[in-house]
């Protein structure tokens, strides 16, 4: 499914395919295997997040980040989805964040993580990010903007010590 017979589909072609997959007027028979779809979707989302396209079909970075929330939640809430697949998705997101520039890091926090972290169970699932020197910032910012970390905690860390 990843190539659709093409060596390198443009982001617009990927966006069109994404739109058709999610258009409920169409039904894909047989249904896409979840492992194949997740692999393809990660490729599509990563391209959108990194390239921030402005075409007719492809998602912008922020809209891809928002759609990624729904994608993750649908997998999370589906008990038939292997948990290993969610772990792989979490690792993919971690790698994406760690290799991102400042704009993309902000996008990942604002468009994706803060909305995922509105759910306590998912926030807890990502809590191991607090142990990583790079991911800890994403975790704390997403918790803060999601209203799950008191502002006073950040203010205490930011204030210089009194002399």
C-alpha positions in Angstrom: 0.0 0.0 0.0 2.9 2.4 0.6 3.8 3.0 -3.0 0.5 2.5 -4.9 2.6 1.5 -7.9 4.6 4.7 -7.8 8.2 5.1 -6.6 7.6 8.4 -5.0 4.0 9.8 -5.0 3.8 13.6 -4.5 2.4 14.9 -1.3 -0.7 15.9 -3.2 -1.3 12.4 -4.5 -0.9 11.1 -0.9 -3.4 13.7 0.2 -5.9 12.7 -2.4 -5.6 9.0 -1.4 -6.0 10.1 2.3 -9.1 12.0 1.4 -10.6 9.1 -0.5 -9.8 6.6 2.3 -11.6 8.9 4.8 -14.5 9.8 2.5 -17.4 7.7 3.8 -19.1 7.7 0.4 -16.5 5.1 -0.7 -15.8 1.7 0.8 -12.5 -0.1 0.3 -13.0 -3.8 -0.3 -11.4 -5.8 1.2 -10.7 -3.4 4.1 -7.1 -2.2 4.5 -5.1 -4.3 6.9 -4.4 -2.1 10.0 -0.6 -2.7 9.9 -0.4 -1.6 6.3 -2.6 1.4 6.9 -0.7 2.5 9.9 2.6 2.3 8.0 1.2 4.3 5.2 -0.5 6.9 7.5 2.8 7.5 9.4 4.5 8.2 6.1 1.7 10.5 5.0 1.5 12.4 8.4 5.3 12.7 8.6 5.5 14.2 5.1 2.7 16.7 5.9 4.2 17.6 9.3 7.7 18.1 7.8 6.7 19.7 4.5 3.7 21.8 5.7 2.2 21.7 2.2 -0.3 24.3 0.9 -2.0 22.2 -1.8 -5.5 21.3 -2.5 -5.4 17.7 -1.1 -2.6 17.3 1.4 -2.9 18.4 5.0 -0.9 21.3 6.4 1.4 20.5 9.3 -1.2 21.6 11.9 -4.2 19.8 10.2 -2.1 16.6 10.0 -1.2 17.0 13.7 -4.9 17.3 14.5 -5.8 14.4 12.4 -3.1 12.4 14.0 -4.9 12.8 17.3 -8.1 11.1 15.9 -5.9 8.4 14.3 -4.1 7.6 17.5 -7.4 7.7 19.6 -9.1 5.4 17.1 -6.3 2.9 17.4 -6.1 3.3 21.2 -9.8 2.7 21.7 -9.9 -0.3 19.4 -9.1 -3.4 21.6 -8.4 -5.5 18.5 -5.4 -3.3 17.6 -2.2 -4.8 18.9 -0.7 -2.7 21.7 2.7 -3.1 20.0 1.4 -1.0 17.2 0.6 1.8 19.6 4.1 1.5 21.1 5.5 1.8 17.6 3.4 4.8 16.9 4.6 6.4 20.2 8.2 5.7 19.3 7.6 7.2 15.8 6.2 10.3 17.3 9.1 10.6 19.7 11.6 10.3 16.9 9.7 12.8 14.8 9.8 15.3 17.7 13.5 14.7 18.4 14.5 15.2 14.8 12.3 18.2 14.3 13.1 21.9 14.0 11.6 24.3 16.5 8.5 25.0 14.3 7.6 21.3 14.0 8.2 20.7 17.7 5.7 23.4 18.5 3.3 22.0 16.0 3.6 18.5 17.5 2.9 19.8 21.0 0.1 22.2 20.1 -1.7 20.2 17.4 -1.2 16.6 18.7 0.2 16.0 22.2 -1.8 18.6 24.1 -5.0 17.1 22.7 -3.9 13.5 23.3 -3.0 14.4 26.9 -6.5 15.5 27.6 -7.0 11.8 28.3 -5.4 10.8 31.5 -4.7 7.2 30.3 -2.8 8.5 27.3 -1.0 11.1 29.3 0.2 8.3 31.6 1.2 6.2 28.6 3.5 9.0 27.5 4.8 9.6 31.0 8.1 7.9 30.2 8.9 10.9 28.0 9.7 12.7 31.3 12.9 10.6 31.6 14.3 11.7 28.2 16.2 15.0 28.1 14.6 16.1 24.8 11.1 14.6 25.1 10.6 16.0 28.7 10.0 19.5 27.2 7.3 18.2 24.9 5.6 16.2 27.7 5.6 19.2 30.1 4.4 21.7 27.5 1.6 19.4 26.3 0.5 18.8 29.9 0.7 22.5 30.7 -1.3 23.6 27.6 -3.7 20.7 28.2 -4.4 22.2 31.6 -2.9 19.2 33.5 0.1 20.9 35.0 -0.4 23.9 37.3 1.2 27.1 36.1 2.8 27.6 39.5 5.0 24.6 38.8 6.4 26.3 35.8 6.8 29.6 37.6 8.7 28.0 40.4 11.1 26.5 37.9 11.5 29.7 35.9 12.2 32.1 38.9 15.8 32.8 39.7 16.9 32.0 43.2 16.7 34.9 45.7 20.1 36.2 46.9 
